[in-house]
Amino acid sequence: MEFHLRFLLTNFIGVHAFFFFISLATAELPRLQHPTKVDGSLSFLVVGDWGRKGAYNQTQIARQMGKIGEKLKINFVVSTGDNFYDDGLKSINDPAFLNSFTKIYKAKSLQKPWYNVLGNHDYRGNVEAQLSPNFRSVDSRWLCMRSFVVNSEIAELFFVDTTPFVDKYFVRPKDHKYDWSGVLPRQHYLSNLLKVTH
């Protein structure tokens, strides 16, 4: 089960995230410093598509993450988006935050910073609520921004919000309504984001 979970967590990187580990100077993205362990190493878990109020095996995966997190003595958790299914958060008071995050990822080893970016399902709710630093008073682990860099002594992790790059969410949203506040005008937003990530 441990290998299978590691495989699943690793595959989330390719499936939903657009972050990469390179040493490259960026002048514009917010930078967060995260220290390495005393021995100079860095360990973390990656998860995505998780906000399911405990359903669809979320609780079981959270337990396994807790076990692996303890074994690896992780520094933090990376979330690649789709943090709250199906339609993001409604507000800062939405019980989905507690029911999909705080009450699920309760293992001692997971009481570390969670660095989160948004996924397409998150854009179906109130984006500004999910990005709000006020959630840190509800659960101090939570940190969500559109795009940012986590810097440690041995690696830089670039978190880039890729949902606004997907045309179909704008031109063929089907029955979904997306909250594009902070993204429009889209071309300007994308152009600026591409400048700071190159």
C-alpha positions as CSV (number, residue, x, y, z in Angstrom):
1,M,0.0,0.0,0.0
2,E,2.9,2.4,0.8
3,F,4.4,2.0,-2.6
4,H,1.0,2.4,-4.3
5,L,0.3,5.6,-2.4
6,R,3.7,7.0,-3.2
7,F,3.0,6.2,-6.9
8,L,-0.4,7.9,-6.7
9,L,1.0,11.0,-5.0
10,T,3.9,11.2,-7.4
11,N,1.5,10.9,-10.4
12,F,-0.5,13.9,-9.2
13,I,2.4,16.0,-10.1
14,G,2.1,15.2,-13.8
15,V,-1.7,15.1,-13.8
16,H,-2.6,18.4,-12.4
17,A,0.3,20.6,-11.3
18,F,2.6,22.8,-13.2
19,F,5.4,23.3,-10.8
20,F,9.0,22.3,-11.3
21,F,12.1,22.1,-9.3
22,I,14.8,24.3,-10.7
23,S,17.2,26.9,-9.4
24,L,16.1,30.0,-11.4
25,A,15.7,33.6,-10.3
26,T,12.2,35.1,-10.6
27,A,11.7,38.7,-9.7
28,E,7.9,38.9,-9.5
29,L,6.3,35.8,-7.9
30,P,5.8,35.9,-4.2
31,R,8.6,33.9,-2.5
32,L,8.2,31.9,0.7
33,Q,11.2,30.5,2.6
34,H,11.0,27.0,4.0
35,P,14.0,25.7,5.8
36,T,15.5,22.2,5.2
37,K,15.9,19.7,8.0
38,V,19.0,19.9,10.2
39,D,20.7,17.3,7.9
40,G,20.1,19.6,4.9
41,S,17.4,17.4,3.4
42,L,13.8,18.2,2.4
43,S,10.8,15.8,2.3
44,F,7.3,16.5,1.3
45,L,4.1,14.8,0.1
46,V,2.1,15.8,-3.0
47,V,-1.6,15.4,-3.3
48,G,-4.3,16.7,-5.7
49,D,-8.0,16.4,-6.4
50,W,-8.6,15.7,-2.7
51,G,-11.4,17.9,-1.4
52,R,-14.2,15.3,-1.1
53,K,-15.5,15.7,2.5
54,G,-13.9,12.3,3.3
55,A,-15.6,10.4,0.5
56,Y,-14.0,8.5,-2.4
57,N,-11.3,7.1,-0.2
58,Q,-10.1,10.5,0.9
59,T,-10.0,9.5,4.6
60,Q,-8.1,6.3,3.8
61,I,-5.6,8.1,1.7
62,A,-5.2,10.7,4.5
63,R,-4.4,7.9,6.9
64,Q,-1.7,6.5,4.6
65,M,-0.3,10.0,4.0
66,G,0.0,10.4,7.8
67,K,2.0,7.1,8.0
68,I,4.3,8.0,5.2
69,G,4.6,11.6,6.4
70,E,5.8,10.2,9.8
71,K,8.2,7.8,8.2
72,L,9.7,10.5,6.0
73,K,9.5,13.2,8.6
74,I,8.0,15.6,6.0
75,N,8.6,19.3,6.0
76,F,5.4,20.2,4.2
77,V,2.6,19.1,1.9
78,V,2.0,20.3,-1.7
79,S,-1.5,20.4,-3.0
80,T,-1.9,20.6,-6.8
81,G,-5.4,21.9,-6.9
82,D,-9.1,20.8,-6.9
83,N,-9.0,21.3,-3.2
84,F,-12.7,21.4,-2.8
85,Y,-15.1,19.3,-5.0
86,D,-17.3,19.8,-6.9
87,D,-17.6,23.6,-6.9
88,G,-14.9,25.1,-4.6
89,L,-15.8,27.0,-1.5
90,K,-18.8,29.3,-1.2
91,S,-17.3,31.6,1.4
92,I,-14.7,31.8,4.2
93,N,-17.4,30.2,6.4
94,D,-18.0,27.2,4.1
95,P,-18.0,24.0,6.3
96,A,-16.4,22.2,3.3
97,F,-13.0,23.6,4.5
98,L,-13.3,21.8,7.9
99,N,-15.0,18.7,6.4
100,S,-12.5,18.3,3.5
101,F,-9.3,19.5,5.1
102,T,-9.0,20.1,8.8
103,K,-11.1,17.0,10.0
104,I,-9.5,14.7,7.4
105,Y,-5.8,15.4,7.4
106,K,-5.4,15.2,11.2
107,A,-2.4,12.9,11.6
108,K,0.4,14.5,13.6
109,S,2.8,14.2,10.7
110,L,0.5,16.3,8.5
111,Q,0.4,19.2,10.9
112,K,2.9,21.0,8.6
113,P,2.4,23.8,6.1
114,W,0.2,23.0,3.1
115,Y,1.2,24.9,0.0
116,N,-1.9,25.0,-2.3
117,V,-2.7,26.2,-5.8
118,L,-6.2,26.3,-7.4
119,G,-7.7,23.7,-9.7
120,N,-10.6,24.1,-12.1
121,H,-13.1,22.9,-9.5
122,D,-11.8,25.6,-7.1
123,Y,-12.6,28.2,-9.7
124,R,-16.3,27.1,-9.6
125,G,-16.6,28.5,-6.2
126,N,-15.6,31.8,-4.5
127,V,-11.9,31.9,-5.4
128,E,-11.1,34.9,-3.2
129,A,-12.5,32.9,-0.2
130,Q,-10.1,30.0,-0.9
131,L,-7.2,32.5,-1.4
132,S,-8.0,34.4,1.8
133,P,-5.3,34.5,4.5
134,N,-8.2,34.4,7.0
135,F,-8.2,30.6,6.7
136,R,-4.9,30.6,8.6
137,S,-6.9,31.5,11.7
138,V,-9.1,28.5,11.1
139,D,-6.2,26.1,10.3
140,S,-2.7,27.5,10.4
141,R,-1.4,25.0,7.9
142,W,-3.3,26.5,5.0
143,L,-1.6,28.7,2.5
144,C,-3.2,29.2,-1.0
145,M,-2.1,31.6,-3.7
146,R,-2.5,31.6,-7.4
147,S,1.2,31.4,-8.2
148,F,4.3,31.5,-5.9
149,V,7.7,30.0,-5.2
150,V,8.7,28.0,-2.1
151,N,12.4,28.4,-1.6
152,S,14.6,26.1,0.5
153,E,18.4,25.8,0.6
154,I,18.4,22.9,-1.9
155,A,15.3,23.5,-4.1
156,E,12.9,26.0,-5.4
157,L,9.4,24.8,-6.0
158,F,7.4,26.9,-8.5
159,F,3.6,26.8,-8.1
160,V,1.8,28.1,-11.2
161,D,-1.9,28.4,-11.5
162,T,-2.6,26.8,-14.9
163,T,-6.4,26.8,-14.9
164,P,-6.7,30.2,-16.6
165,F,-4.6,28.8,-19.5
166,V,-7.3,26.3,-20.4
167,D,-9.5,27.8,-23.2
168,K,-12.5,25.4,-22.7
169,Y,-13.2,26.8,-19.2
170,F,-13.8,30.2,-20.9
171,V,-15.3,29.4,-24.2
172,R,-17.1,26.1,-23.5
173,P,-17.9,26.0,-19.7
174,K,-20.9,23.6,-20.2
175,D,-23.1,24.0,-17.2
176,H,-20.4,25.3,-14.9
177,K,-19.9,28.9,-13.7
178,Y,-16.4,29.9,-13.0
179,D,-15.2,32.8,-10.7
180,W,-12.6,34.6,-12.8
181,S,-12.1,37.4,-10.3
182,G,-8.4,38.4,-10.3
183,V,-7.8,36.8,-13.7
184,L,-9.7,39.1,-16.1
185,P,-8.7,40.5,-18.5
186,R,-7.4,37.0,-19.2
187,Q,-4.8,37.8,-21.8
188,H,-3.2,40.4,-19.6
189,Y,-3.2,38.0,-16.7
190,L,-1.6,35.2,-18.7
191,S,0.9,37.5,-20.3
192,N,2.1,38.8,-17.0
193,L,2.3,35.3,-15.5
194,L,4.3,34.0,-18.4
195,K,6.7,36.9,-18.0
196,V,7.4,36.2,-14.4
197,T,7.8,32.5,-14.8
198,H,10.4,32.7,-17.6
